[in-house]
Amino acid sequence: MQINYYDIKNKSNIIDVRLAKEFNKYNIGFKNIPKLVLLREPDKYLNKKDEYYLLCQTGEVSLSCVKILNALGYHCYSITGGIERINKKS
């Protein structure tokens, strides 16, 4: 359920699940759909035929989101370590 960012960084289905205010402070250009918004209406944002890669600050929030979405039939992965790990490697 977890994946390394550098293995998928060119994929288009990367979603940042942080709150908008966190996203606005710092982001690396991905789509922002806060966790609660995404979990409330996943069908509005996701297609069960596609794969999605979720990102947060440390990887913990995105992993909890992935577990819920995968249980609903979606194909999601959490980017290990989140923004913090990506920043350390940049």
PyRosetta script that sets phi, psi and omega in degrees:
from pyrosetta import init, pose_from_sequence

init()
pose = pose_from_sequence("MQINYYDIKNKSNIIDVRLAKEFNKYNIGFKNIPKLVLLREPDKYLNKKDEYYLLCQTGEVSLSCVKILNALGYHCYSITGGIERINKKS")
pose.set_psi(1, -9.0)
pose.set_omega(1, 177.5)
pose.set_phi(2, -113.3)
pose.set_psi(2, 153.6)
pose.set_omega(2, -177.7)
pose.set_phi(3, -147.6)
pose.set_psi(3, 150.2)
pose.set_omega(3, 178.8)
pose.set_phi(4, -79.9)
pose.set_psi(4, 133.8)
pose.set_omega(4, -179.0)
pose.set_phi(5, -55.2)
pose.set_psi(5, -41.0)
pose.set_omega(5, -175.0)
pose.set_phi(6, -70.9)
pose.set_psi(6, -12.6)
pose.set_omega(6, 174.6)
pose.set_phi(7, -83.8)
pose.set_psi(7, -16.2)
pose.set_omega(7, -175.1)
pose.set_phi(8, -134.6)
pose.set_psi(8, 11.8)
pose.set_omega(8, -171.2)
pose.set_phi(9, -60.3)
pose.set_psi(9, -18.6)
pose.set_omega(9, 178.6)
pose.set_phi(10, -95.3)
pose.set_psi(10, 4.7)
pose.set_omega(10, 178.2)
pose.set_phi(11, -76.4)
pose.set_psi(11, 151.5)
pose.set_omega(11, -178.6)
pose.set_phi(12, -92.0)
pose.set_psi(12, -15.6)
pose.set_omega(12, -175.1)
pose.set_phi(13, -96.8)
pose.set_psi(13, 48.1)
pose.set_omega(13, 176.5)
pose.set_phi(14, -100.1)
pose.set_psi(14, 127.1)
pose.set_omega(14, -177.0)
pose.set_phi(15, -122.9)
pose.set_psi(15, 128.0)
pose.set_omega(15, 175.9)
pose.set_phi(16, -89.8)
pose.set_psi(16, 117.2)
pose.set_omega(16, -174.7)
pose.set_phi(17, -97.6)
pose.set_psi(17, 12.2)
pose.set_omega(17, 177.8)
pose.set_phi(18, -72.1)
pose.set_psi(18, 162.6)
pose.set_omega(18, 174.9)
pose.set_phi(19, -61.3)
pose.set_psi(19, 152.8)
pose.set_omega(19, -177.7)
pose.set_phi(20, -56.8)
pose.set_psi(20, -39.3)
pose.set_omega(20, -178.7)
pose.set_phi(21, -67.1)
pose.set_psi(21, -35.2)
pose.set_omega(21, 175.6)
pose.set_phi(22, -68.9)
pose.set_psi(22, -43.8)
pose.set_omega(22, 179.4)
pose.set_phi(23, -60.5)
pose.set_psi(23, -42.3)
pose.set_omega(23, -178.3)
pose.set_phi(24, -68.5)
pose.set_psi(24, -27.1)
pose.set_omega(24, 176.5)
pose.set_phi(25, -67.5)
pose.set_psi(25, -42.9)
pose.set_omega(25, -179.6)
pose.set_phi(26, -156.7)
pose.set_psi(26, 129.7)
pose.set_omega(26, 173.8)
pose.set_phi(27, -150.9)
pose.set_psi(27, 165.8)
pose.set_omega(27, -179.5)
pose.set_phi(28, -118.6)
pose.set_psi(28, 26.5)
pose.set_omega(28, 169.3)
pose.set_phi(29, 94.8)
pose.set_psi(29, 6.7)
pose.set_omega(29, 179.2)
pose.set_phi(30, -87.3)
pose.set_psi(30, 167.8)
pose.set_omega(30, 177.3)
pose.set_phi(31, -67.8)
pose.set_psi(31, 137.9)
pose.set_omega(31, 177.7)
pose.set_phi(32, -106.4)
pose.set_psi(32, 117.2)
pose.set_omega(32, 171.2)
pose.set_phi(33, -131.8)
pose.set_psi(33, 101.8)
pose.set_omega(33, -178.2)
pose.set_phi(34, -53.4)
pose.set_psi(34, 146.6)
pose.set_omega(34, -175.2)
pose.set_phi(35, -48.2)
pose.set_psi(35, -51.4)
pose.set_omega(35, -176.2)
pose.set_phi(36, -64.5)
pose.set_psi(36, -35.4)
pose.set_omega(36, 177.1)
pose.set_phi(37, -66.0)
pose.set_psi(37, -46.0)
pose.set_omega(37, -179.4)
pose.set_phi(38, -63.6)
pose.set_psi(38, -42.9)
pose.set_omega(38, -178.1)
pose.set_phi(39, -72.8)
pose.set_psi(39, -26.8)
pose.set_omega(39, 179.3)
pose.set_phi(40, -70.5)
pose.set_psi(40, -38.6)
pose.set_omega(40, -177.2)
pose.set_phi(41, -138.3)
pose.set_psi(41, 63.7)
pose.set_omega(41, -176.7)
pose.set_phi(42, -60.2)
pose.set_psi(42, -34.6)
pose.set_omega(42, -179.3)
pose.set_phi(43, -64.0)
pose.set_psi(43, -22.8)
pose.set_omega(43, 178.6)
pose.set_phi(44, -71.7)
pose.set_psi(44, -27.9)
pose.set_omega(44, -173.4)
pose.set_phi(45, -114.4)
pose.set_psi(45, -23.4)
pose.set_omega(45, -173.1)
pose.set_phi(46, -122.5)
pose.set_psi(46, 153.3)
pose.set_omega(46, 175.6)
pose.set_phi(47, -116.8)
pose.set_psi(47, 131.3)
pose.set_omega(47, -176.9)
pose.set_phi(48, -67.5)
pose.set_psi(48, -10.4)
pose.set_omega(48, 178.8)
pose.set_phi(49, -87.9)
pose.set_psi(49, -15.3)
pose.set_omega(49, -175.3)
pose.set_phi(50, -104.5)
pose.set_psi(50, 163.7)
pose.set_omega(50, 174.6)
pose.set_phi(51, -102.0)
pose.set_psi(51, 144.3)
pose.set_omega(51, 179.7)
pose.set_phi(52, -130.9)
pose.set_psi(52, 148.0)
pose.set_omega(52, -178.1)
pose.set_phi(53, -121.7)
pose.set_psi(53, 115.1)
pose.set_omega(53, -174.4)
pose.set_phi(54, -101.0)
pose.set_psi(54, 143.8)
pose.set_omega(54, -173.8)
pose.set_phi(55, -133.5)
pose.set_psi(55, 141.6)
pose.set_omega(55, 172.7)
pose.set_phi(56, -140.9)
pose.set_psi(56, -160.1)
pose.set_omega(56, -177.4)
pose.set_phi(57, -69.5)
pose.set_psi(57, -48.3)
pose.set_omega(57, -174.5)
pose.set_phi(58, -120.4)
pose.set_psi(58, -8.3)
pose.set_omega(58, -177.8)
pose.set_phi(59, 100.6)
pose.set_psi(59, -12.4)
pose.set_omega(59, -177.4)
pose.set_phi(60, -76.7)
pose.set_psi(60, -46.0)
pose.set_omega(60, -179.7)
pose.set_phi(61, -66.1)
pose.set_psi(61, -43.4)
pose.set_omega(61, 179.9)
pose.set_phi(62, -64.4)
pose.set_psi(62, -36.0)
pose.set_omega(62, 178.7)
pose.set_phi(63, -65.6)
pose.set_psi(63, -41.7)
pose.set_omega(63, 178.4)
pose.set_phi(64, -64.7)
pose.set_psi(64, -36.8)
pose.set_omega(64, 177.6)
pose.set_phi(65, -65.5)
pose.set_psi(65, -43.5)
pose.set_omega(65, 179.5)
pose.set_phi(66, -59.7)
pose.set_psi(66, -43.2)
pose.set_omega(66, -179.4)
pose.set_phi(67, -59.6)
pose.set_psi(67, -43.4)
pose.set_omega(67, 179.6)
pose.set_phi(68, -66.9)
pose.set_psi(68, -48.0)
pose.set_omega(68, -177.7)
pose.set_phi(69, -64.7)
pose.set_psi(69, -39.9)
pose.set_omega(69, 178.6)
pose.set_phi(70, -65.3)
pose.set_psi(70, -35.5)
pose.set_omega(70, 176.7)
pose.set_phi(71, -65.4)
pose.set_psi(71, -24.0)
pose.set_omega(71, 177.9)
pose.set_phi(72, -88.3)
pose.set_psi(72, -0.7)
pose.set_omega(72, 176.8)
pose.set_phi(73, 102.4)
pose.set_psi(73, 6.3)
pose.set_omega(73, 177.3)
pose.set_phi(74, -87.6)
pose.set_psi(74, 166.9)
pose.set_omega(74, -179.8)
pose.set_phi(75, -116.3)
pose.set_psi(75, 91.7)
pose.set_omega(75, -174.4)
pose.set_phi(76, -124.8)
pose.set_psi(76, 152.0)
pose.set_omega(76, 177.5)
pose.set_phi(77, -133.5)
pose.set_psi(77, 146.8)
pose.set_omega(77, 175.9)
pose.set_phi(78, -97.3)
pose.set_psi(78, 134.4)
pose.set_omega(78, 178.0)
pose.set_phi(79, -79.3)
pose.set_psi(79, 115.0)
pose.set_omega(79, -174.8)
pose.set_phi(80, -55.5)
pose.set_psi(80, 127.1)
pose.set_omega(80, 175.1)
pose.set_phi(81, 81.7)
pose.set_psi(81, -10.9)
pose.set_omega(81, 176.6)
pose.set_phi(82, 59.5)
pose.set_psi(82, -157.1)
pose.set_omega(82, -179.0)
pose.set_phi(83, -58.1)
pose.set_psi(83, -38.1)
pose.set_omega(83, -177.9)
pose.set_phi(84, -59.2)
pose.set_psi(84, -44.1)
pose.set_omega(84, 180.0)
pose.set_phi(85, -68.8)
pose.set_psi(85, -39.4)
pose.set_omega(85, 178.8)
pose.set_phi(86, -62.0)
pose.set_psi(86, -42.5)
pose.set_omega(86, 179.4)
pose.set_phi(87, -63.1)
pose.set_psi(87, -37.3)
pose.set_omega(87, -179.8)
pose.set_phi(88, -66.2)
pose.set_psi(88, -32.2)
pose.set_omega(88, -177.5)
pose.set_phi(89, -88.5)
pose.set_psi(89, -13.6)
pose.set_omega(89, -177.6)
pose.set_phi(90, -75.8)
pose.dump_pdb("model.pdb")
